Amino acid sequence: MNIDEIKSKLNPKLIEEIESYLPKGTSADKAKKVYEEVLEEYQEAKVSPGECVGIITAESIGERGTQMTLNTFHLAGVAEMNVTMGLPRMIEILDGRKTIETPMMEIYLNEPYKSGKNIRELAMQIKETRLGEIVKEFVIDLAENSVAFTIDDEKAKILGITPSAIMKAVEKGTKISVKNSGRQYVVPVAGKDAGVNEVYKLKELLRNIFVGGIKNITQVLPIKRGEEYLIITAGTNLKSVMESEAVDKQRTISNDIYEVYSVLGIEAARAAIINEMYKVIEGQGLNIDDRHIMLVADMMTVDGSIKGITRYGIIGEKSSVLARASFETPIKHLINAALVGEKDPLNSVVENVMINQIIPVGTGLPKIVMKQPEEKK
């Protein structure tokens, strides 16, 4: 078999990888030997026709899942940053939940920040800042029905927040025009009949007005990993973070799969499901074959959107009536199928087990009809 015939039996990604690893000037005989060995490994790694890949994957993940400890939180290698791990995190991923318990990001940086220069200032600029964090004091004036506040100029300078940005944010948040006299800002209470309660409510409203940074990033923690510095965050806002010139867009990740999907697309969401599952499994000291995780991720993203392994996700969209009925709420599925005259082709495992037929996997897959010899009269 020549090298071109071997290449025709391999997929393009494998060929690309082989060629990237082969040193320049490799002789044709040596290259052929490498291709032959890769082809042999590739043929052995292929799944046999009729192999129950879904059931093996379910056993592989399920058995390890039952061994998993129920520790909800696990320190992500650094102090003060709790992240949901273990079984609760695995359930979160496989259910395809839109709201997760502890959203976080790992923000990788470009030079000079990844060498540690000005990383604290950058981290503080990424963190969302509320007005209360940069105000020295609030002064309530009950005679004038107004709230005045003084800005800590040093803090505002570090965070890159200008007086005009503060005025704009306050006016947007309160829908009231602000008076600025030097370093003091005065906000009157709207309405003539405003009482003490309204003044105190205005103070609390002012305290929580968003004035700078990136929304939803509630905590930041610069850490050193290997030779470079990166920023771990509590809270996630992938789109806004990626707009920064200081951020390495190719490596920055979020653990919120739906956010990855909305910003980077379904292929990135599939990769995020695989990576997040792998982190949980590795964090518990377990070992599951990568291909099993990949199969689950493929099932969750196969139609271009994220679907959890729930009755409303993948299970609810199975073509087989009996397979849907076997999971949860059987009567509902059977009645709906009967009303529209739905047919079940009995192509999978569950429905054939239910009606006591040979399942179409393994040795049950081939349909062999034997021709009986005719008896002589």
URVEN-V238402 format. One record per pair of residues at least 24 apart in sequence whose C-alpha atoms are under 8 Angstrom apart, sorted by the first residue. I is the first residue (numbers start at 1). J is the second residue. Records with the same first field share a line. If there is no record, write none. Layout:
I: J, J
This chain:
2: 32
3: 32, 35
6: 35, 36, 39
7: 35
9: 39
10: 39, 42
49: 362
50: 360, 361, 362, 363, 365
51: 361, 362
52: 361, 362
54: 295
57: 292, 293, 295, 296
60: 288, 292
61: 288, 292
64: 286, 288
68: 284
69: 284
78: 223
81: 234
85: 280, 283
86: 280, 281, 283, 284
89: 280
90: 277, 280
93: 257, 273, 276, 277, 308
94: 308, 309
95: 307, 308, 309, 310
96: 257, 306, 307, 308, 309
97: 308
98: 256, 257, 258
100: 256
102: 234, 235
103: 234, 235, 236, 254, 255, 256
104: 232, 233, 234, 235, 236, 254, 255, 256
105: 232, 233, 234, 235, 236, 238, 252, 253, 254, 255
106: 230, 231, 232, 233, 252, 253, 254
107: 230, 231, 232, 233, 247, 248, 251, 252, 253
108: 229, 230, 231, 247, 248, 249, 251, 252
109: 229, 230, 246, 247, 248
110: 246, 247, 248
111: 246
113: 229, 246
114: 228, 229, 230
115: 227, 228, 229
116: 228, 229
119: 222, 229
120: 222
121: 158, 159
123: 220, 221, 222, 231
124: 158, 159, 213, 220
125: 158, 159, 160, 212, 213, 214
126: 213, 214, 217, 220, 241
127: 213, 214, 215, 217, 218, 219, 220
128: 210, 211, 212, 213, 214, 215, 216, 217, 218
129: 210, 211, 212, 213, 214
130: 207, 208, 209, 210, 211, 212
131: 166, 206, 207, 208, 209, 210, 211
132: 206, 207, 208, 209
133: 207
138: 203
140: 199, 200, 203
142: 196, 199
144: 188
145: 188, 189, 194, 195, 196, 199
146: 186, 187, 188, 189, 199
147: 186, 187, 188, 189, 199, 202, 203
148: 184, 185, 186, 187
149: 184, 185, 186
150: 183, 184, 185
151: 183, 184
159: 212, 213
161: 211, 212
165: 211
166: 211
169: 209, 210, 211
170: 206, 209, 211
173: 206, 209
174: 205, 206
214: 240, 241
238: 263
239: 263
258: 306
266: 301, 304, 305, 306
269: 301, 306
270: 297, 298, 300, 301
271: 297
273: 297
319: 344
320: 344, 345, 346, 347, 351
322: 350, 351, 354
323: 350, 351
326: 350
